[in-house]
Amino acid sequence: MSDDRVRELRRSSVAVTGGSGVIWSADGLIVTNAHVLHSREPKVTLDDGRAFQAVIEQVDRRRDLAVLRVPVSGLPAATIGDSSALRPGQVVTAVGNPLGVTGAVTTGIIYAVEGSRWVQADVRLAPGNSGGLLANARGEVIGINTMIVGGLAMAVPSNVVSAFVSGEETDKPVLGITMQPVKIQGRPALAIVDVAADSLARRSGLMIGDVLLLNSAQLQQALNARGTLRLRFLRGGVAREIAIQLPAPERRRAEAHAA
């Protein structure tokens, strides 16, 4: 990707208290993750240093997305790409604010595309990248980085984000956890390394250090099935089980509130 395109991506990226965001339209509309919001008026800082208190317009915790509005127009909006055109092996770039570093840029490749669920990319991310952009080689945003699973960036596809922004249905339940793959007696498992505030996982009692006794594909399949999610996990070496009632899909404008 050229230096000019990288600069454009950085200009269309913002810092949101607790994470990152993307300028979705020039009239002050910002897209980020729901789990980075810790107040009703989050602070948004632009690439040029200007800072604003944002208003939360939409939140969908099932897809971990949020729309914010800042009182300024003429912003350098991102160019939104078509996530359905992505293929494994394509080069992608992530921009965000990991570990307090503003406007950090990292590159990698598409690892897998799970239809309308996730774009998986082999890109190095860290806490603070949540809500930031994932772009293709043309500088078009094709995903919103949301979590890290097994060292891979998991991004909500841009087509899903666009549907959410326009008020269409978004239907993917999100637990709100960051996981690391481990082996338990030779079998794949997922160790929870972070639990988002006011997330489905937090409200259900899951904690950092719990080890889910399944792999990421099995967890994804269980989430897609809706209904009651039954998870077996280890806590302090003791086997436990928890039942989580997943929300039913619905078409709505998401409520404007934050944790």
C-alpha positions as CSV (number, residue, x, y, z in Angstrom):
1,M,0.0,0.0,0.0
2,S,1.3,3.5,-0.9
3,D,2.3,6.0,1.8
4,D,-0.6,8.3,0.6
5,R,-3.2,5.6,1.2
6,V,-1.7,4.8,4.6
7,R,-2.0,8.5,5.5
8,E,-5.6,8.6,4.3
9,L,-6.4,5.6,6.5
10,R,-4.8,7.2,9.5
11,R,-6.8,10.4,8.9
12,S,-10.0,8.5,8.8
13,S,-9.2,6.7,12.1
14,V,-10.0,8.1,15.5
15,A,-9.2,7.3,19.1
16,V,-12.2,6.5,21.3
17,T,-11.6,6.3,25.0
18,G,-10.7,2.6,25.5
19,G,-10.1,1.8,21.8
20,S,-10.4,3.0,18.2
21,G,-13.0,4.1,15.7
22,V,-13.5,4.9,12.0
23,I,-15.0,8.0,10.4
24,W,-17.8,6.4,8.5
25,S,-19.2,9.6,7.0
26,A,-18.0,13.2,6.7
27,D,-20.9,14.6,8.8
28,G,-19.4,13.2,12.1
29,L,-20.6,9.6,12.1
30,I,-18.1,7.3,13.8
31,V,-18.2,3.5,13.9
32,T,-16.5,1.5,16.7
33,N,-17.0,-1.6,18.9
34,A,-19.7,-1.5,21.6
35,H,-17.3,-3.0,24.1
36,V,-15.0,0.0,24.1
37,L,-17.8,2.3,25.4
38,H,-17.5,3.0,29.1
39,S,-19.6,6.2,29.3
40,R,-22.6,7.8,27.7
41,E,-20.5,10.5,26.1
42,P,-17.2,8.9,25.0
43,K,-14.3,11.1,24.0
44,V,-13.3,10.9,20.4
45,T,-9.9,12.3,19.3
46,L,-9.3,12.9,15.6
47,D,-6.0,12.4,13.8
48,D,-5.4,16.1,13.8
49,G,-5.6,16.2,17.6
50,R,-9.1,17.8,17.9
51,A,-11.2,16.1,20.6
52,F,-15.0,15.9,21.0
53,Q,-17.5,14.4,23.3
54,A,-19.5,12.1,21.2
55,V,-23.2,11.1,21.3
56,I,-24.1,7.4,21.1
57,E,-26.6,6.9,18.4
58,Q,-26.8,3.1,18.0
59,V,-25.5,0.2,19.9
60,D,-25.7,-3.5,19.0
61,R,-23.9,-5.6,21.6
62,R,-24.7,-8.8,19.7
63,R,-22.5,-7.7,16.9
64,D,-20.3,-5.6,19.2
65,L,-20.9,-2.4,17.1
66,A,-21.7,1.1,17.9
67,V,-22.4,4.3,16.0
68,L,-21.2,7.6,17.5
69,R,-21.8,11.2,16.4
70,V,-19.4,14.1,16.9
71,P,-20.5,17.8,16.4
72,V,-18.4,18.5,13.4
73,S,-18.6,18.1,9.6
74,G,-16.2,17.9,6.7
75,L,-14.3,15.0,8.2
76,P,-12.1,12.7,6.1
77,A,-14.4,9.7,5.9
78,A,-13.1,6.3,5.1
79,T,-13.8,4.7,1.7
80,I,-15.9,1.6,2.4
81,G,-15.1,-1.6,0.5
82,D,-17.1,-4.7,-0.4
83,S,-16.2,-7.4,2.2
84,S,-17.9,-10.1,0.1
85,A,-15.1,-9.7,-2.5
86,L,-12.4,-10.7,0.0
87,R,-10.3,-13.9,-0.5
88,P,-7.7,-15.6,1.7
89,G,-4.2,-14.4,1.0
90,Q,-5.1,-10.8,0.1
91,V,-3.0,-8.1,1.8
92,V,-4.8,-6.0,4.5
93,T,-3.8,-3.2,6.8
94,A,-5.0,-2.4,10.3
95,V,-5.0,1.1,11.9
96,G,-5.7,1.7,15.6
97,N,-4.4,2.8,18.9
98,P,-3.0,-0.3,20.6
99,L,-1.6,0.0,24.1
100,G,-1.8,3.8,24.0
101,V,0.1,4.2,20.7
102,T,-1.9,6.5,18.4
103,G,-2.4,5.7,14.8
104,A,-0.4,2.5,14.8
105,V,-0.3,0.7,11.4
106,T,0.3,-3.0,10.8
107,T,-0.1,-5.2,7.8
108,G,-0.9,-8.9,7.1
109,I,-3.1,-11.1,5.0
110,I,-6.6,-12.5,5.0
111,Y,-6.6,-15.9,6.7
112,A,-10.2,-16.8,6.2
113,V,-13.6,-15.2,5.5
114,E,-16.6,-16.6,7.3
115,G,-19.4,-15.1,5.1
116,S,-21.3,-12.4,7.0
117,R,-19.8,-13.4,10.3
118,W,-16.1,-12.6,10.5
119,V,-13.1,-11.6,8.4
120,Q,-10.1,-13.4,10.0
121,A,-6.7,-11.8,9.3
122,D,-3.1,-12.7,10.2
123,V,-2.4,-9.2,11.6
124,R,-0.7,-8.3,14.8
125,L,-3.2,-6.5,17.1
126,A,-3.3,-5.6,20.8
127,P,-5.7,-4.1,23.3
128,G,-6.7,-0.7,21.9
129,N,-7.1,-1.8,18.3
130,S,-10.8,-2.7,19.0
131,G,-13.1,-0.6,16.8
132,G,-10.3,0.2,14.4
133,L,-10.3,-0.3,10.7
134,L,-9.1,-3.2,8.6
135,A,-8.5,-2.1,4.9
136,N,-7.7,-3.8,1.7
137,A,-4.7,-2.9,-0.6
138,R,-6.8,-0.2,-2.3
139,G,-7.3,1.6,1.1
140,E,-10.9,0.6,1.4
141,V,-12.3,-0.4,4.8
142,I,-13.4,-4.0,4.7
143,G,-13.9,-4.7,8.4
144,I,-14.0,-3.4,12.0
145,N,-11.4,-5.1,14.2
146,T,-13.2,-6.6,17.2
147,M,-11.2,-9.2,19.0
148,I,-8.2,-11.6,18.8
149,V,-8.7,-15.3,18.7
150,G,-5.7,-17.7,18.4
151,G,-3.5,-14.8,17.3
152,L,-5.8,-13.8,14.5
153,A,-7.7,-10.6,14.1
154,M,-11.4,-11.0,14.0
155,A,-13.1,-8.2,12.2
156,V,-16.8,-7.5,11.5
157,P,-17.2,-7.4,7.7
158,S,-17.8,-4.0,6.3
159,N,-21.0,-5.1,4.6
160,V,-22.4,-6.1,7.9
161,V,-21.3,-2.7,9.4
162,S,-23.0,-0.8,6.6
163,A,-26.2,-2.7,7.2
164,F,-26.0,-1.9,10.9
165,V,-25.4,1.8,10.2
166,S,-28.4,2.0,7.9
167,G,-30.6,0.3,10.5
168,E,-30.9,-3.1,8.9
169,E,-30.8,-6.3,10.9
170,T,-27.5,-7.5,12.5
171,D,-27.8,-10.9,13.9
172,K,-24.6,-12.3,15.3
173,P,-24.4,-12.9,19.1
174,V,-21.2,-11.8,20.7
175,L,-19.9,-13.0,24.0
176,G,-17.5,-10.2,24.5
177,I,-14.3,-12.2,25.3
178,T,-10.8,-12.3,24.0
179,M,-9.4,-15.9,23.9
180,Q,-6.1,-17.6,23.4
181,P,-5.9,-21.2,22.1
182,V,-4.4,-23.8,24.6
183,K,-4.3,-27.6,24.9
184,I,-6.0,-29.4,27.7
185,Q,-4.9,-33.1,27.9
186,G,-4.0,-32.8,24.2
187,R,-7.3,-31.4,23.1
188,P,-7.9,-27.8,21.8
189,A,-9.4,-25.3,24.3
190,L,-9.8,-21.6,24.6
191,A,-8.4,-19.6,27.5
192,I,-10.2,-16.4,28.3
193,V,-7.7,-13.5,28.6
194,D,-10.2,-10.6,28.7
195,V,-13.9,-10.1,29.4
196,A,-15.5,-6.9,28.1
197,A,-17.5,-4.8,30.6
198,D,-21.3,-5.3,30.5
199,S,-20.8,-8.1,27.9
200,L,-22.9,-11.3,27.7
201,A,-19.9,-13.2,29.1
202,R,-19.5,-10.9,32.1
203,R,-23.2,-11.0,32.9
204,S,-23.2,-14.8,32.6
205,G,-20.3,-15.1,35.1
206,L,-17.4,-16.0,32.8
207,M,-14.0,-14.7,34.1
208,I,-10.5,-14.1,33.0
209,G,-8.6,-17.4,33.4
210,D,-11.5,-19.6,32.6
211,V,-10.7,-22.2,29.9
212,L,-13.5,-23.1,27.5
213,L,-13.4,-26.8,26.6
214,L,-13.9,-26.4,22.8
215,N,-12.2,-24.8,19.9
216,S,-13.0,-21.5,18.1
217,A,-14.9,-23.2,15.3
218,Q,-17.1,-25.1,17.8
219,L,-17.8,-21.9,19.7
220,Q,-18.7,-20.1,16.5
221,Q,-21.1,-22.9,15.5
222,A,-22.7,-22.8,18.9
223,L,-23.2,-19.1,18.7
224,N,-24.8,-19.3,15.3
225,A,-27.3,-21.9,16.6
226,R,-28.9,-19.4,19.0
227,G,-31.0,-20.7,21.8
228,T,-29.2,-21.7,24.9
229,L,-25.4,-21.9,24.7
230,R,-24.0,-24.5,27.1
231,L,-20.3,-24.2,27.8
232,R,-18.1,-26.5,29.7
233,F,-15.0,-24.9,31.1
234,L,-12.3,-25.2,33.7
235,R,-11.9,-22.7,36.6
236,G,-8.9,-23.3,38.8
237,G,-8.6,-26.8,37.4
238,V,-12.2,-27.7,38.3
239,A,-14.7,-28.5,35.5
240,R,-17.9,-26.4,35.4
241,E,-20.7,-25.8,33.1
242,I,-22.7,-22.7,32.3
243,A,-25.9,-22.0,30.3
244,I,-26.1,-18.7,28.5
245,Q,-29.4,-17.7,26.8
246,L,-28.5,-16.1,23.5
247,P,-30.6,-13.2,22.2
248,A,-33.0,-13.9,19.4
249,P,-32.4,-12.1,16.1
250,E,-34.5,-9.0,15.6
251,R,-34.7,-6.1,13.2
252,R,-34.3,-2.9,15.1
253,R,-32.5,0.4,15.6
254,A,-30.2,-0.5,18.4
255,E,-30.7,1.4,21.7
256,A,-28.6,4.4,22.4
257,H,-26.9,3.6,25.7
258,A,-23.6,2.4,27.0
259,A,-22.3,0.6,29.9
